[in-house]
Amino acid sequence: MAVRQADVVLVGGGVMSATLGMMLRQLDPSLDIVMVERLDHVAHESTDGWNNAGTGHAGYCELNYTPETDDGDVTIDRALQINAQFEVSLQLWSYLVEQGILPEPSTFINRTPHQSFVWGEKDVAFLKRRYERLSAHHLFRDMEYTESPKDLEEWMPLIVNNRDPMQRVAATRIKHGSDVDFGSLTRSMVSWLETQPNFELMLSSPVHYIDQRDNGRWKLRVKNQKTGELTKLETGFVFLGAGGGALPLLQKSGIEEARGYGGFPVSGQWLVCGKPDIVQQHDSKVYGKAPIGAPPMSVPHLDTRIINGEPALLFGPFAGFTTRFLKQGSIFDLIGSVKSTNLKPMLSVSKSNMDLTRYLIGEVFQSHSDRVASLRNFFPDAMEEDWQLRMAGQRVQIIKQVDGGGGKLEFGTEIVAAKDGTLAALLGASPGASTAANAMINVIERCFPEKIKTPEWQERMKELVPSYGHSLVEDEALLTEVRARTLSTLKLG
């Protein structure tokens, strides 16, 4: 059997692999890149429009990124970090649009105001303090705050119509928020890559074997599920961007850095509105506060989406307990991921997160009426017959070993890289796809350390992302410059 040699193998056909493949192709067109995807087309799991939140996560409306402190203050560091990282993605997409690599921006990103909405004295006080802290920073200078019924009727008519006039409510808004169809974005990037020399896409081809040879190169074996053909790959660098499937592959790799990592899978569901006249009345993403004990991916929101060019209105997500790592995965995924190297951290997390487990199981057993009752906190006039339940994607939250051998449940994303830089994997969920460009720059810096230092790669990286090497959190003038460009190019202004 012949061995297919490659410089780079990307495992998974989602937004992370597509972004890394695109950046590497721009940095060095001579690289021979192979992308392998277990399904019969790309962007069909976590990246798919129905399986992804679609929010261009920038910290504008997501209240879980600005936790309240014990003394009543609000911490904004994470929101600043996520906002700056999303700006990196916007810069990359702007460059690709300007070069004609990506199509008309509205095919994958659309201006959709990001709004937060709360009710009750305590949460109104929290939102006002959050607004004061964030709007004082240049990244969030465009944020608006209101308690005015007139403003709220303009901003979110579905939410305020027929609401109790005695209930105290408040909202914030950023007009230049965005809705991103990451499925369409990824398919556009992969379609362009397929037109380039030295790029191969292998569909219906799950990885069955991965091992590092003595010379440092990696051997992979993939089997085409349609033809039964077995292909051997050998490469100097592997990226595991397979969503929930990345953890099992990382474990198979045997790298020391994978020790202690486990996964906690969470499923999701949406209520989807089936009445076009209701869909047309809402044009924003309105986020509230998550129930106590809920994972961050379960922050409730009434959400305008553009999926494959069609408008949609969703509410949720409703979390659920699952043992699958992928929507089209196996019920044995969780059990199969338990190894001697992560058993103690996983047992520690399961013991210390019983409230979360009970919450997820409770979500599973909710009735349609229960879910619509939650929706009425946002849309008082919601009728059960106008909304249908639809399955969303699977997410695998990170379980990470801590000092002493115990474990900690993480709700962010994390890159795990081999010390020799020949393999990297992306684990975790939110904010995920929105920060793909920043995450893949991290991969390039860690795994191609000598090349990224060369003048050629430095110059090209600054063409892709003009703010590269600088902090948008600290540099207000640079933020003003790059944001003006991206809002114009991507038609978000």
Secondary structure as GFF3:
##gff-version 3
##sequence-region A 1 493
A	DSSP	beta_strand	3	6	.	.	.	ID=ss1
A	DSSP	beta_strand	8	11	.	.	.	ID=ss2
A	DSSP	alpha_helix	15	27	.	.	.	ID=ss3
A	DSSP	beta_strand	33	36	.	.	.	ID=ss4
A	DSSP	three_ten_helix	63	65	.	.	.	ID=ss5
A	DSSP	alpha_helix	77	98	.	.	.	ID=ss6
A	DSSP	three_ten_helix	105	107	.	.	.	ID=ss7
A	DSSP	beta_strand	109	111	.	.	.	ID=ss8
A	DSSP	beta_strand	114	119	.	.	.	ID=ss9
A	DSSP	alpha_helix	121	135	.	.	.	ID=ss10
A	DSSP	three_ten_helix	138	140	.	.	.	ID=ss11
A	DSSP	beta_strand	144	146	.	.	.	ID=ss12
A	DSSP	alpha_helix	149	155	.	.	.	ID=ss13
A	DSSP	alpha_helix	157	160	.	.	.	ID=ss14
A	DSSP	beta_strand	169	174	.	.	.	ID=ss15
A	DSSP	beta_strand	178	180	.	.	.	ID=ss16
A	DSSP	alpha_helix	182	194	.	.	.	ID=ss17
A	DSSP	beta_strand	199	202	.	.	.	ID=ss18
A	DSSP	beta_strand	207	212	.	.	.	ID=ss19
A	DSSP	beta_strand	218	223	.	.	.	ID=ss20
A	DSSP	beta_strand	230	235	.	.	.	ID=ss21
A	DSSP	beta_strand	238	240	.	.	.	ID=ss22
A	DSSP	three_ten_helix	243	245	.	.	.	ID=ss23
A	DSSP	alpha_helix	246	253	.	.	.	ID=ss24
A	DSSP	three_ten_helix	256	258	.	.	.	ID=ss25
A	DSSP	beta_strand	262	273	.	.	.	ID=ss26
A	DSSP	alpha_helix	276	279	.	.	.	ID=ss27
A	DSSP	beta_strand	285	287	.	.	.	ID=ss28
A	DSSP	three_ten_helix	296	298	.	.	.	ID=ss29
A	DSSP	beta_strand	301	307	.	.	.	ID=ss30
A	DSSP	beta_strand	310	321	.	.	.	ID=ss31
A	DSSP	alpha_helix	333	336	.	.	.	ID=ss32
A	DSSP	alpha_helix	343	352	.	.	.	ID=ss33
A	DSSP	alpha_helix	354	364	.	.	.	ID=ss34
A	DSSP	alpha_helix	368	375	.	.	.	ID=ss35
A	DSSP	three_ten_helix	384	386	.	.	.	ID=ss36
A	DSSP	beta_strand	387	401	.	.	.	ID=ss37
A	DSSP	beta_strand	407	410	.	.	.	ID=ss38
A	DSSP	beta_strand	413	417	.	.	.	ID=ss39
A	DSSP	beta_strand	423	428	.	.	.	ID=ss40
A	DSSP	three_ten_helix	432	435	.	.	.	ID=ss41
A	DSSP	alpha_helix	436	447	.	.	.	ID=ss42
A	DSSP	alpha_helix	449	452	.	.	.	ID=ss43
A	DSSP	alpha_helix	455	464	.	.	.	ID=ss44
A	DSSP	alpha_helix	476	489	.	.	.	ID=ss45
###
